[in-house]
Amino acid sequence: MKTGDFLTWNRLLLFTIGLAAVTLGLPSEQAFADAAIYRKTLTSTAWVLSKNDEGTSSGTGVLIDSERKLLITNAHVVGDSRSAVVFFPELKNDRPIVERTHYLEGVKTLGVRGTVVAVDRQRDLALIELNRIPEGITAVKLAAESCTPGEQVESIGNPGTSDALWVYSSGTVRAVYEKQFRTGAGDHEFQVVETQTPLNTGDSGGPVVNHEGELVAVAQAISPKARLVSYNVDVSEVRKFLASPWKPAPLPIKEVLDFAELKYSQHASGHFQIEIPVEVKLTGDATTKNQAVFVTKEFESYERADIRKIWSLAASSKSAFDLETTTRLLSLSAQTKLGGWTIEEGEGGEFLLLYVVKMDATATADALKSTCFYVAKVAEAMNREWETKSNPKAQDATEVLNQWLGE
C-alpha cells in the first residue's frame, strides 16, 4: 500500500470511529468537560430553605468564602427572614444524593444553620453567614471579568419542577447589559447576564459558571414574555455587593411585635392591629382608652431602603375636609417628630384622617414599640379635638395635641 493510500485509509478509519462514537452515544470530549465542571461546582452549591409568613421558601445558593463561611443567594429566596437552613450535597459513589427527603429527614446532621447578614434588593442579592462548612465543601472562585455573548455557561439549581436536587443546566450567553425591571420581589437594577438557559423556580440564587468553573453570575429570574430567556446577576454586581456596607435584612413583623411584647391581631386586610392604651385627661379626671394602631404586613423598598408603615385613624368625615383644616394639618405635620397627617378616601366614600409614620424596617423592636405609642397618642388627641371642635372644651384637646407634638 502506498503512503498516500495509507494516510487516506487512516483518515477514513478515524472518521468512521468518530461517527460510530456519535451514533452509539459515547461521551465526547465536551461532555466529559461539562461533567467535570458540574462536579467542581457541585461542592459549592447549596439548597437554601427559609421561612416567611407564606410558608417555606426554597432556592439555591453558592458558597463564595470558606474562611468567613459566606454563601450568596437571591434576596427574594430569603424574603424578610433573617435565618435559613442550608444543605450541601452528600455524595454516594461519587454522585450526589438528589432526593429531598434524604436531607429533610437528616436535617439534624446534614442541615447547616445560616444567618442572613446582608441584603441588596436592588441587585436581588442576599448574603448568608453559615455556622459551619461541611467537610469536602469548597468555595467557588469569582471570575475576574464578566462573560461575553456567545459564551457557554453552566449552572446548578434546585428547581421545584423536578423531584431531584442539584440539577444541571447549560446555555449560551445572549447579552450582558444594564437592566431595570420589576419582579414579584420588587424593583431591580443591575448588570444582567441574559442567557438561553431553562431556569425554573428554585434555581434562583444558584451559580452560573464559565468553562473554568468560575462564577460569572447568580441565577435570578426567567423572562415571562420569552421562551428560554433567563436573567442572572453579573459577577461585577456580586463584587460590588460584597465591597459595600452590608445592610441587615428586616425581620418578619410578627417577630418584631413579639420581641416588643405588643399584643396584636391580624386585620382582614392582612395588616397587624395593636390596641395601644392612651391616657385621656380633659376635665381633670384621667381615664384610659385604647387607640388602634396598624402596622403593615409587608415593607416597601426603594433601592437599599426598606420602609415599614405605621398608622392610626384620628377622624372620619362624610365630606371633604375644608381648606382651613387641611392647612392646619400641614402645619401640624411640620411639628411632628416622626410622621405626618394624610387624608385618604375610604371604601364607603368617606374621608379618613390618618396619622402615618414610615420607619426603617430594620429598626429594633423597642423603636417600633415607641413609634406605635407615639402614633397612638397623636391620633387620639386629634380624635378628641375633631369630636369636640364645636364644644367650648375643644381648646383643651388642642393644647394636649400641641403638647404631645412638642414632646
C-alpha positions in Angstrom: 0.0 0.0 0.0 1.3 3.4 -1.0 2.0 6.1 1.7 -0.8 8.3 0.3 -3.2 5.4 0.3 -2.2 4.6 3.9 -2.9 8.2 5.1 -6.2 8.2 3.3 -7.2 4.9 4.9 -6.2 6.3 8.4 -8.3 9.4 8.0 -11.2 7.3 6.9 -10.8 5.0 9.8 -10.7 7.9 12.3 -13.7 9.4 10.7 -15.6 6.1 11.0 -14.6 5.7 14.7 -15.8 9.2 15.4 -19.0 8.7 13.6 -19.6 5.4 15.5 -19.0 7.2 18.8 -21.6 9.8 18.0 -24.0 7.1 16.7 -23.6 5.0 19.8 -23.9 8.0 22.1 -20.4 7.6 23.6 -19.2 10.6 25.7 -17.5 13.3 23.7 -14.6 15.4 25.0 -17.1 18.3 25.6 -19.4 16.0 27.6 -16.5 15.0 29.8 -15.6 18.7 30.3 -19.2 19.5 31.3 -19.3 16.7 33.8 -16.0 17.9 35.3 -17.4 21.4 35.7 -20.6 20.0 37.3 -18.6 18.0 39.8 -16.4 21.0 40.6 -19.3 23.4 41.0 -21.4 20.9 43.0 -19.2 21.2 46.0 -20.0 24.9 46.2 -23.8 24.7 45.6 -26.4 24.6 48.4 -30.1 24.1 48.8 -31.5 27.0 50.8 -34.7 26.9 52.8 -36.1 29.9 54.8 -39.5 30.6 56.5 -41.8 33.5 55.9 -45.5 34.3 56.5 -46.5 32.4 53.4 -44.6 29.3 54.4 -41.2 27.8 53.4 -39.2 29.4 50.6 -36.9 27.1 48.6 -34.0 28.2 46.5 -30.3 27.8 45.7 -27.1 29.4 47.0 -23.4 29.2 46.3 -20.5 29.3 48.8 -18.2 32.2 47.9 -16.0 32.5 51.0 -15.0 29.4 53.0 -12.9 31.3 55.6 -15.8 33.7 56.5 -18.4 31.0 55.8 -20.4 33.2 53.4 -22.9 32.0 51.0 -24.7 34.2 48.4 -28.2 33.8 47.1 -31.1 36.0 45.9 -32.8 38.4 48.3 -36.2 37.0 47.2 -35.1 33.5 48.2 -34.8 34.5 51.9 -37.5 37.2 51.8 -37.8 39.0 55.1 -36.3 36.1 57.1 -33.0 36.5 58.9 -32.4 32.8 59.2 -32.0 29.9 56.8 -31.3 26.2 56.8 -28.7 25.2 54.1 -27.9 21.8 52.7 -24.8 20.9 50.8 -24.8 17.7 48.6 -23.9 14.5 50.2 -22.1 12.1 47.8 -22.5 8.4 47.4 -20.2 6.6 45.0 -19.0 10.0 43.8 -22.6 11.0 42.9 -24.8 13.4 44.8 -27.8 12.1 46.6 -30.6 14.1 45.0 -33.7 13.0 46.9 -35.1 15.9 49.0 -36.4 13.6 51.7 -32.9 12.4 52.4 -31.9 15.9 53.5 -35.1 16.8 55.3 -35.1 13.6 57.3 -31.4 14.1 58.1 -31.7 17.8 59.0 -30.0 17.4 62.4 -26.8 16.1 60.8 -26.9 17.5 57.3 -28.5 20.9 57.8 -26.4 23.9 58.3 -27.8 26.9 60.2 -27.4 30.3 58.5 -28.0 33.9 59.4 -28.9 36.5 56.8 -26.4 39.2 57.4 -27.0 41.4 54.4 -29.5 42.1 51.6 -29.5 44.3 48.5 -33.0 44.2 47.0 -32.0 46.4 44.0 -29.5 43.7 42.9 -31.7 40.9 44.4 -28.7 39.5 46.4 -28.5 38.3 49.9 -25.6 37.1 52.0 -25.9 34.2 54.5 -23.3 33.5 57.2 -23.1 29.8 58.0 -22.2 28.4 61.4 -20.1 25.7 59.8 -18.8 24.3 56.5 -19.2 20.5 55.9 -16.1 18.5 55.0 -15.4 18.5 51.3 -17.3 21.7 50.6 -15.3 24.4 48.8 -16.0 28.0 47.8 -16.4 28.9 44.1 -13.9 31.2 42.6 -15.3 34.5 41.3 -14.4 35.2 37.6 -12.2 38.3 37.1 -14.4 39.6 34.3 -17.9 39.3 33.0 -18.8 36.8 30.4 -19.4 37.7 26.7 -22.3 36.9 24.3 -21.9 33.5 22.6 -20.1 32.1 25.6 -21.3 28.8 27.0 -22.3 28.8 30.7 -23.4 26.1 33.1 -25.5 26.2 36.3 -26.8 24.0 39.1 -30.1 24.6 40.8 -32.9 23.0 42.9 -36.0 23.6 40.7 -39.4 22.9 42.2 -40.4 21.4 38.8 -38.0 18.4 39.4 -38.1 15.7 42.1 -34.3 16.0 42.2 -31.8 18.4 43.8 -28.5 19.6 42.2 -30.0 19.7 38.7 -27.6 20.7 35.9 -28.4 23.2 33.2 -26.4 24.8 30.4 -26.9 27.5 27.9 -25.5 30.3 25.8 -25.0 34.0 26.9 -27.3 36.1 24.8 -26.3 39.6 26.1 -24.7 41.4 29.1 -26.2 44.8 29.8 -27.7 47.1 32.4 -31.4 46.4 33.1 -34.2 48.0 35.1 -37.2 45.7 35.7 -39.7 44.6 38.2 -40.5 41.2 39.6 -42.7 40.0 42.5 -39.8 40.7 44.8 -39.7 44.4 43.8 -37.8 46.8 41.5 -34.4 45.8 40.3 -31.5 47.5 38.5 -28.2 45.7 37.9 -26.0 44.4 35.1 -27.8 41.4 33.7 -26.3 38.3 32.1 -29.1 37.2 29.8 -28.8 33.5 28.9 -30.7 30.9 26.9 -31.0 28.6 29.9 -34.0 26.7 31.2 -34.2 28.2 34.7 -37.2 27.4 37.0 -38.5 28.4 40.4 -36.0 27.0 42.9 -33.0 27.6 40.7 -32.8 31.2 41.9 -29.6 32.1 43.7 -27.6 29.3 42.1 -24.2 29.5 40.5 -23.7 30.3 36.8 -20.2 29.4 35.8 -17.9 29.5 32.8 -15.9 26.7 31.2 -13.3 27.0 34.0 -15.8 26.7 36.8 -15.6 30.3 37.8 -18.7 32.2 38.9 -19.8 34.6 36.2 -23.3 35.3 37.5 -26.0 34.3 40.0 -29.3 32.9 38.6 -32.1 35.3 39.3 -35.3 35.0 37.1 -36.8 34.0 33.9 -38.4 36.3 31.3 -42.2 35.9 31.5 -42.5 37.1 27.8 -40.0 34.9 26.1 -39.0 31.3 25.9 -35.7 30.1 27.3 -34.6 33.6 28.3 -33.2 33.8 31.8 -31.8 36.8 33.8 -28.7 36.4 36.0 -26.9 38.9 38.3 -23.5 39.6 36.8 -20.3 38.8 38.9 -19.4 42.5 38.9 -22.6 43.2 40.9 -21.6 40.4 43.3 -18.2 42.1 43.9 -19.8 45.5 44.4 -22.3 44.0 46.9 -19.5 42.3 48.9 -17.5 45.5 48.9 -20.4 47.8 50.1 -21.5 48.4 53.7 -23.8 45.4 54.5 -27.4 46.1 55.4 -29.3 43.6 57.6 -32.5 42.1 56.3 -35.7 43.2 58.1 -37.2 40.7 60.5 -40.7 39.4 59.9 -43.2 41.8 61.5 -44.6 39.1 63.8 -41.2 38.5 65.3 -40.7 42.3 65.9 -44.1 42.6 67.6 -43.3 39.6 69.8 -40.0 41.0 70.8 -41.7 44.3 71.6 -44.2 42.4 73.7 -47.1 44.0 71.9 -50.4 42.2 71.7 -51.7 42.2 68.2 -54.3 40.7 65.9 -54.3 40.3 62.1 -56.9 42.5 60.5 -58.9 41.3 57.5 -56.7 43.5 55.3 -53.7 41.4 56.3 -52.1 44.2 58.4 -51.5 43.9 62.1 -53.7 45.8 64.6 -52.4 46.8 68.0 -54.5 48.4 70.8 -52.4 51.0 72.5 -53.6 52.3 75.9 -53.6 56.1 75.9 -54.3 58.3 79.0 -57.1 60.8 78.4 -57.3 63.9 80.6 -59.7 66.6 79.7 -61.6 67.8 82.7 -59.1 66.9 85.4 -60.1 63.2 85.6 -57.7 60.8 83.8 -59.1 57.8 82.0 -57.5 55.3 79.7 -58.8 54.3 76.2 -57.4 52.0 73.6 -56.3 53.6 70.3 -56.0 51.2 67.3 -52.6 51.4 65.6 -51.9 49.4 62.4 -48.6 48.1 61.1 -48.2 46.9 57.5 -47.7 43.2 56.9 -45.0 43.9 54.3 -42.4 46.6 54.0 -41.7 48.8 51.0 -38.3 49.0 49.4 -36.5 51.6 47.3 -33.0 50.6 46.3 -31.4 49.7 49.6 -34.0 51.4 51.8 -36.7 49.2 53.5 -39.6 51.0 55.0 -42.4 49.9 57.2 -45.6 51.9 57.6 -47.4 52.5 60.9 -50.6 54.5 61.1 -53.8 55.2 63.2 -57.2 56.7 62.3 -57.8 60.0 64.0 -61.1 61.1 62.4 -63.5 60.4 59.5 -65.8 62.7 57.6 -68.6 62.2 55.1 -67.5 65.3 53.3 -64.0 66.5 52.2 -62.0 68.4 54.8 -62.1 72.2 54.3 -59.2 74.4 53.4 -58.7 75.6 57.0 -58.5 72.1 58.3 -56.1 70.9 55.7 -53.9 74.0 56.1 -53.7 73.3 59.9 -52.8 69.7 59.2 -49.9 70.7 57.1 -48.7 73.0 59.9 -49.1 70.2 62.4 -47.1 67.8 60.2 -44.2 70.2 60.3 -44.2 70.0 64.1 -44.4 66.2 64.5 -41.2 64.3 65.2 -41.8 61.1 63.3 -44.6 61.3 60.8 -47.3 63.4 59.4 -51.0 63.7 58.6 -52.6 62.3 55.5 -56.2 62.2 54.2 -57.4 59.1 52.3 -60.8 58.1 50.9 -62.3 55.0 52.4 -64.1 52.2 50.6 -67.5 53.8 51.5 -66.6 57.2 50.1 -65.8 58.7 53.5 -62.7 60.8 54.1 -60.2 59.4 56.6 -57.8 61.5 58.6 -54.7 59.3 59.4 -51.5 59.9 61.2 -48.8 58.0 59.4 -45.1 57.1 60.2 -42.8 55.4 57.8 -39.8 53.9 59.7 -36.8 51.8 58.8 -38.0 48.2 58.6 -34.7 47.1 60.2 -35.3 49.2 63.3 -35.3 47.4 66.7 -38.4 46.1 68.4 -38.1 48.9 71.1 -38.0 51.5 68.3 -41.1 50.1 66.8 -42.9 50.0 70.2 -42.0 53.6 70.9 -43.3 54.6 67.5 -46.6 52.8 67.9 -47.2 54.6 71.2 -46.3 58.0 69.7 -48.7 57.4 66.8 -51.5 56.4 69.2 -51.1 59.4 71.4 -51.1 61.9 68.5 -54.0 60.3 66.7 -56.1 60.1 69.9 -55.5 63.7 70.7 -56.6 64.8 67.2 -59.6 62.5 67.5 -60.7 64.3 70.7 -60.2 67.7 69.0 -62.2 66.7 66.0 -65.1 65.3 68.1 -65.2 68.4 70.3 -64.5 71.1 67.8 -68.0 72.5 68.3 -67.6 72.2 72.1 -66.0 75.0 74.2 -63.7 72.4 75.6 -62.1 71.8 72.3 -59.3 74.1 73.2 -58.3 71.7 75.9 -57.8 68.9 73.3 -55.8 71.3 71.1 -53.5 72.1 74.0 -52.9 68.4 74.6 -52.2 67.8 71.0 -49.7 70.6 70.7 -48.1 69.4 73.9 -47.6 65.9 72.6 -46.4 67.1 69.3 -43.7 69.1 71.1 -42.5 66.3 73.3 
